[in-house]
Amino acid sequence: MKKDDLIAFGNYKWRILDIKEDKALIITEEIIELRWYNDEFVDITWENCSLRKYLNHDFLETFNTTERAEIITVKNNNHDNPWFKTKGGNETIDNIFLLSLEEVCKYFGDSRENLSHKDKQKWLINDENNQRRQAEFRKENHWWRLRSPGYYSRTSASVNSKGNVYIRGNGVYGRPKDGGGIRPVLWLKIKN
């Protein structure tokens, strides 16, 4: 097992983003569903959004008892948006989560320098790693959500269908009409 391998876990194919000692960080290879970040259009952070509750309860329950025992509970930092200074909120304890802006820039070809410097990019990171960040929903490229805040607290950052990191973000509820793609992420126990 190594970085970028595809593995089966539960009902999905997952890509390995990172391996540390006896655990692997994995993300679904494809967008598994479309879902809102929150169930109403209000200022919200990852800590209190309805999507986090869904992933850590209903979605977690789709795994059998043996699989759930292999999922590692982690503490996630929820940093402020580096371009717009929107508050990211408190640390959270999660079993299943979405990538942050920092993580998507780290794990999908290193775009962290572009995250650190806004430069002339007004709303998004458009660089050589776009293709690696693209994901499909029902055989077509589609945008997907991140847990980090966007331009203000009623938006969450995302990755658009072209693979650009959309730091300004999409509304947490109401628009765009489809809610946004979900690519769950988790740390999985691995055997040496």
C-alpha positions as CSV (number, residue, x, y, z in Angstrom):
1,M,0.0,0.0,0.0
2,K,1.4,3.4,-1.0
3,K,0.3,7.0,-1.8
4,D,-2.0,7.3,-4.8
5,D,-3.0,3.6,-4.7
6,L,-6.7,2.9,-5.1
7,I,-8.3,0.6,-2.4
8,A,-11.8,-0.7,-1.7
9,F,-13.3,0.1,1.6
10,G,-17.0,-0.1,2.4
11,N,-19.0,0.5,-0.8
12,Y,-16.5,2.8,-2.4
13,K,-13.1,3.1,-4.1
14,W,-10.7,5.3,-2.2
15,R,-7.4,7.0,-3.2
16,I,-4.6,7.0,-0.6
17,L,-3.5,10.6,0.0
18,D,-1.0,9.9,2.8
19,I,0.5,7.1,4.9
20,K,1.8,7.6,8.5
21,E,3.0,4.6,10.4
22,D,0.0,2.4,10.8
23,K,-2.7,4.6,9.2
24,A,-3.6,6.0,5.8
25,L,-5.5,9.1,4.8
26,I,-8.1,8.2,2.1
27,I,-10.6,10.1,0.0
28,T,-13.3,8.6,-2.3
29,E,-12.1,8.5,-5.8
30,E,-15.3,9.9,-7.2
31,I,-17.9,12.2,-5.8
32,I,-20.4,9.9,-4.1
33,E,-23.4,12.3,-3.8
34,L,-24.5,15.9,-4.0
35,R,-25.4,17.5,-0.7
36,W,-25.6,20.9,0.9
37,Y,-23.0,22.1,3.5
38,N,-25.8,23.1,5.8
39,D,-29.6,22.8,5.9
40,E,-30.1,26.6,5.9
41,F,-28.4,29.7,4.5
42,V,-26.8,31.1,7.6
43,D,-23.3,31.9,8.9
44,I,-21.8,28.5,9.8
45,T,-18.5,26.7,10.4
46,W,-17.6,23.1,9.8
47,E,-18.1,22.4,13.5
48,N,-21.8,23.1,13.4
49,C,-22.8,22.4,9.8
50,S,-25.4,19.7,9.0
51,L,-23.0,18.0,6.5
52,R,-20.5,17.3,9.3
53,K,-23.3,15.7,11.4
54,Y,-24.4,13.7,8.4
55,L,-20.9,12.3,7.6
56,N,-20.2,11.4,11.3
57,H,-23.6,9.8,11.9
58,D,-25.7,8.6,8.9
59,F,-22.8,8.1,6.5
60,L,-20.6,6.5,9.2
61,E,-23.4,4.0,9.8
62,T,-23.2,2.7,6.2
63,F,-20.0,0.9,7.2
64,N,-20.3,-2.4,9.0
65,T,-19.0,-2.9,12.6
66,T,-15.6,-4.3,11.4
67,E,-15.1,-1.4,9.0
68,R,-16.1,1.2,11.6
69,A,-13.5,-0.2,14.0
70,E,-10.9,0.5,11.3
71,I,-11.8,4.2,11.0
72,I,-9.6,6.4,13.2
73,T,-11.1,9.4,15.1
74,V,-9.0,12.5,14.6
75,K,-8.8,16.1,15.7
76,N,-9.1,18.5,12.8
77,N,-7.9,22.1,12.7
78,N,-10.2,24.4,10.9
79,H,-8.1,27.3,9.8
80,D,-9.4,30.7,8.8
81,N,-9.6,31.3,5.0
82,P,-6.1,32.6,4.1
83,W,-7.3,35.0,1.5
84,F,-10.4,36.5,3.0
85,K,-9.7,35.9,6.8
86,T,-13.1,34.2,7.2
87,K,-13.2,32.4,10.5
88,G,-12.7,28.6,10.3
89,G,-14.0,27.9,13.7
90,N,-13.0,25.5,16.5
91,E,-11.1,22.3,16.2
92,T,-13.4,19.3,15.7
93,I,-13.2,15.6,16.5
94,D,-14.2,13.7,13.4
95,N,-14.4,10.2,12.0
96,I,-15.2,11.3,8.5
97,F,-14.7,14.8,7.1
98,L,-13.9,16.8,4.1
99,L,-10.5,18.1,3.1
100,S,-9.6,21.7,4.1
101,L,-8.0,24.2,1.7
102,E,-4.6,23.5,3.1
103,E,-5.1,19.7,2.7
104,V,-6.4,19.9,-0.9
105,C,-3.4,22.1,-1.8
106,K,-1.0,19.7,0.0
107,Y,-2.2,16.3,-1.3
108,F,-3.2,17.0,-4.9
109,G,0.1,18.2,-6.2
110,D,1.7,20.9,-4.0
111,S,-0.2,24.1,-4.5
112,R,0.5,25.5,-1.0
113,E,2.6,28.4,-2.4
114,N,-0.4,29.5,-4.4
115,L,-2.6,29.3,-1.3
116,S,-0.2,31.4,0.7
117,H,0.0,34.2,-1.9
118,K,-3.1,35.6,-3.4
119,D,-1.2,37.3,-6.2
120,K,-3.4,38.2,-9.2
121,Q,-5.8,35.2,-8.6
122,K,-8.9,36.9,-7.4
123,W,-11.0,33.9,-6.4
124,L,-9.2,30.7,-7.2
125,I,-6.0,28.7,-7.6
126,N,-5.5,27.8,-11.2
127,D,-2.2,25.9,-11.6
128,E,-0.5,22.8,-12.9
129,N,-2.4,20.6,-10.4
130,N,-5.9,21.3,-11.8
131,Q,-6.2,17.9,-13.5
132,R,-5.3,16.0,-10.3
133,R,-8.0,17.7,-8.4
134,Q,-10.8,17.0,-10.9
135,A,-13.5,14.5,-9.8
136,E,-16.5,12.9,-11.5
137,F,-20.1,12.5,-10.5
138,R,-22.0,10.1,-12.7
139,K,-19.2,10.1,-15.3
140,E,-18.9,13.8,-15.7
141,N,-16.6,16.3,-14.0
142,H,-18.3,18.1,-11.2
143,W,-17.4,20.6,-8.4
144,W,-16.9,19.3,-4.9
145,R,-16.9,20.8,-1.4
146,L,-14.1,21.5,1.1
147,R,-14.7,22.0,4.9
148,S,-12.9,25.4,4.9
149,P,-14.9,28.7,4.8
150,G,-15.1,30.7,1.6
151,Y,-15.3,34.5,1.1
152,Y,-17.7,34.9,4.1
153,S,-19.3,32.5,6.6
154,R,-22.2,31.6,4.4
155,T,-19.9,30.0,1.8
156,S,-17.5,27.0,1.9
157,A,-14.5,26.6,-0.3
158,S,-14.6,24.1,-3.1
159,V,-12.9,22.6,-6.1
160,N,-14.6,23.4,-9.3
161,S,-15.2,21.0,-12.2
162,K,-11.9,22.2,-13.9
163,G,-9.9,21.3,-10.8
164,N,-9.4,24.9,-9.7
165,V,-9.4,25.5,-5.9
166,Y,-12.3,27.9,-5.5
167,I,-11.2,29.8,-2.4
168,R,-14.1,32.3,-2.6
169,G,-16.4,29.3,-2.3
170,N,-20.0,28.3,-2.9
171,G,-23.1,29.0,-0.8
172,V,-23.7,26.7,2.1
173,Y,-27.3,26.3,1.1
174,G,-29.6,27.4,-1.8
175,R,-27.2,28.1,-4.6
176,P,-25.9,26.6,-6.8
177,K,-28.9,24.4,-7.0
178,D,-27.3,21.0,-6.8
179,G,-25.7,21.4,-3.3
180,G,-22.2,20.3,-4.3
181,G,-20.2,17.1,-4.6
182,I,-19.2,15.2,-1.5
183,R,-15.9,13.3,-1.3
184,P,-15.6,11.9,2.2
185,V,-12.1,11.6,3.8
186,L,-11.0,9.4,6.7
187,W,-7.9,8.0,8.4
188,L,-7.9,4.2,8.1
189,K,-5.9,1.7,10.3
190,I,-3.6,-0.3,8.1
191,K,-1.8,-3.5,8.7
192,N,1.9,-3.7,8.1
